[in-house]
């Protein structure tokens, strides 16, 4: 849940990122989710926002990490904390959900039992993010300990180097989502840069940011409609630029929404469990013969948000379950860390 004093605009951005994530997994890729065709407006919107969803999540993680990076003096302590926060839920939650997908009828993507059992190493579905962001924390943790982020120029230089690595046509392994860590790193560092230059970024009018953001989204909608391969290519200059500017522009808009803040306060639970509740609604709709795509999108979106929130509320009553399932510290009164 929300901590007192947490910046409302950052928590609202986290809530927005949750909505975009759940919406995407409800709509799904072209052969997943609700399996909507190219003639569906939901398909157009989902494709247009492909470079906003995960970059925004990662941007927020980088922004909050930058707020505390000066306190990172021991790499081992940081990595133990992130292993508990990310890798423990990856095993305790990710593996069972992957097994459920392998065994349950009516899912769109086949997963073998073997792949599900080793999903803590080989990425399956949205759990790749937990592996990739852990690797990102390894990289920035080392950089923080050696003092790279003590000056703004060091952070900017790392952002430039990570962007070059992002664009390099180098084949990397999918084991433990190494290639996707390379994808996320520039957006994490963008969040760090945004924090370090936050005063300057908030000087222009938020309406200017809003206008530029709308222009960027219209451009993405155009690409999604008329050049889909360019619009959804995640390893391109377009992907890097849209992710970079959309995150900065969304931050500049300074969204203030209590509803989004509440959603953002449960972001980790939503990330872990949203597919379970969305798919449950989809299966139930199939049993009763509901085929209206708009109602299905709305129903699954609501379930994908509210269901995990209920799980988090129940789990939070047990410190042991909070640690195992949500990666929280095993001690009374501690909320979940908010860097992811």
N, C-alpha and C positions, 0 to 999 in steps of 0.2 A: 504494500500500500504506500501512499505518498508520505514522504518525510516532511516534517515542518521545514519551511524555508526553501524547499527545492524549487528551482526556477520553473515557473509555470509554463513558459514557452517551450522549454526543453522537454518537460513531461508531456505537454500537449503534442509535440512532434513525435514522441514515442507512441502515444495513442494513435496518431495518424498512421504511423508506420505499421502498427498492428492491424488497423483496418485495411490498409493496402495489401498486407500479407494474406490475411484471411480471404479477402476478396479474390486475390489471384488464385489461391488454392481451391476456392469454390468454383471459379470459372475454369481454372486449370489450363495446361497447355493444350494444343490442338487435339490431342488424343487422350486427354485426361479430364479430371473434374467432371463438369456437366457435359463435356464433349460438344461444346457449342461450335458451330461452323463460322466461317469467315463473314457470313451475313449478319451475325449477331453484334449489336453495339457493345455488349459486354466483352466480346472477343477483342474488339477494337480498343476499348479502354484498357483492358488487361495488357495487351501488347504495347500500348503507348506508355505505360507506367513501368515497364520492365526494368528500366535503368534508374528508377527512383526507389523501389521497395527496399532491397537489401543494402544499397548504398546509404539510405537514410538511417536504417538500423545501425550500420557500422559508423556512420558519421556521429551519431549520438554517443556511441561507446567511446569514440576518440575524444569527443568534447569533454565528457565527464572524466575520462582518464587524465586528460590534460589538467583538469582542476586539481588533481591529487598527485601528479607525476613527480613533484618535488619531494614527496614523501616516500617514493620508491627508491630505497637504498639497498635492499637485499633482493636479488633476483629469485632466490629460492622461496622466500616468503610470498612473493607475488605469484609465482607459478603454483605453489601449493593452494593458494586461495582460488586461483582460476581453475585449477583441476577440480577442486570441490564444487565450484560454482557451475562449471561447464561439463566436465568429463563424467562426473558422478551421475548427473541426470541423463547424460548421453547413454550410459549403460543401464541405469535403473528404469528410465522411461523410454528411451529410444529403442532399445532392443525389444522389449515387449510389444511396443506399438508396431515395430517392423514385423514381428512374428504374427501379430494380429492381422496385418495386411496379407501376410503369406498364407494364412489359414482361412481368413474370412471370405465368404462368397460375395460376389457382386462388386468387387473393386476393379478399377480400370487398368491398374498397372500390376502385372504379375511380379511377385518377389518370391524367390526360392527360400526355403527354410534355412539353408546354409548361408545365403547372403544376409538374411535377417539376423542370424546368430552372430555374424561377424560385422554387423553394421556399426559397431563402435570403432572399426578400423576402415572399412569400405563404406563410403557415403551412400546413404539411401534417403531419398526424399529430402525434406527440409532440414534433417538433422546434420547435413553437411556443414551448416553454419557454425555449429558448436565446435566441430573439429577445426574449421578454418579460423575462427576468431580466436581460439586458443593459440594457434600458431602465430597469429598476429600479435597477441599479447607477449609471446616469447620474443618476437623481434623487437617490439617497442620497449619491452622490459629491459632487454640488454642495452638498447640505445639510451634508455632513461638512466640506468645505473652508471653508464660511462659518461653521462653528462651531455648527450647530444641535444636535449631539449632545454638546456639552461638558457639558451639564446633562441630568439625567434628564427634567426637565420638557419640554425641547425634543423629546426622543424621543417622549414620551407625546403631546404636542400633534400631532406629525406623524402618529402612529398614529391619533389621532382624526380628523384632516383626511382622511387616506387612507381611513378607514372611511366618512366622509360621501361622498367621491368614489365609492367602491365601490358605495354604495347609490343614487346619483343615477341617474335614468332617462334617461341621456344616451347617444345613439348615437355610437359612436366607430368608427374605421376598423379593419379587420382587417389592413391592411398592416403588416408587421413586428410583428404581434401587439400593437398598442397597447392594444386593449381588454383583452387578457389581462395586460398589465403592470399595468393598473389593478386587475385581479383579484388579482394576486400581492402588490402593494405592502403591504397591511395585514399580511399574514402575515410578510413580511420584517421589518417594523417590530416585530411581535410578538416575533420572535426577538431583536431588539436590546433590547427592553424586558426580556425574560426574562434576558438576560445582565446587564443593568445592575441588575436586582433579584434576581439569582440567589441571594444569601444568604437573602433573605426567602422566596423561593419554595421553597427546600429545607428550611425550618424545619418545616412540617407533616409528618406521617408520610406516607411513600410509600404506605402502605396506604390512607390517606384518598384520595390521588390515584387509586389503583387502583380504589377503590369508585366514585368519581365518574366515572371514565372508563368503567367497565362500565355505569353507569347511562346515560351519554350514548350509548354504542354500542347499548344496548337500545332507547333512544328512536329512534335512527336506523334500526334494524332494523324497528321498528314502522312508521315513516313509509315505509320502502322497501316494506313489504308492503301497506300500506293507503292510502298517499297518495304514490305514487311521484313525481308531478310536483313535489311540495314537497321530497321527499327529494333529488332530483337537480338542482334549480334552483340554478345556481352564482352567480346574481346576486340574492341575497335575504338578508334578515336572518338566516334560518336557516343559510344557507351561511356567512355571516360569523361567526356565533356558534359554530357547530359547529367550524369551522376554528380559530378563536381558542382555544376552550376545549380542544379535543382536543390541540392542540400543547402548550399549557401543562400539561395533565394528563399527557401522555406524558413531558414533560420532568421533571415532578415525581415520576413513578414511578421514575426513575433506573434504567433497564434496564441490566443488566450481562450481556452475552452475548458470548463470544469469537467465536462463529459469526457473529453479526450484525456484530461489529466487522470481521471479515475481509471480509464482503460489502460493508459500508460503505466499506472501503478501496478498493474497485473500483467505486464508485457511478457515476462518470462513464462508464466503459466500459459498464457495465450499462445506463445510460440510453440511450446511443447505439445499442447493438447488440442489445438483448434481443429486439426484434421479429423480427430476421432469424433467430435461432436458434429462437424459439418457432414461427414460421411453418414453418420447415424440418421440425420435428417434426410439425406438423399435416399437412403435405403427405405426409410419409412414412407417417403413420398412415392417411391416406386411401388411399394405394397398397396397403397391406396389409389394408385393411378394418377397422381398429380404430375402434369407435364409442363405447366406454365413456367418458362425459364425465369421470368422476373420474380415470381413468388419463390421459386427454389433458391435463387441467388439471395434474396432477402432473408429467407428462413435459415439457410445455411450460414449466412453472415452473422445473424443474431446468435445462433447456436454456437458458432465458432468463437464468439466473444464471451457470451454469458456462461457457457458451460465451463471453460477453464477458470473463469473468475470464481465460480462455485467450488471447483476443485481446490483452488488456492486457499479459499476461506476455510474449507474443511481441513486441509493439510496443515495450515498454519496453527491449528490447535495442538499439534504434536511437534515438539522440537525435533524428534528423530525423523519423522516423515518430512518435515520441512527441509532437513539436511539432505536426505536421500533423494527426494523428488525434485526439490527446487534449489538445492545447493546452498541453502542458507546455513549460517553458523549454528552449531549445536550449543546454543546458550539462550536463556530467556531474554526477550526484549530486543533481539537483533532482527532487523528486517533484511530482506534480500539485498545484496549489493546491486547497484544500478548501473554498472558499466556495460551490461549487456541487456 
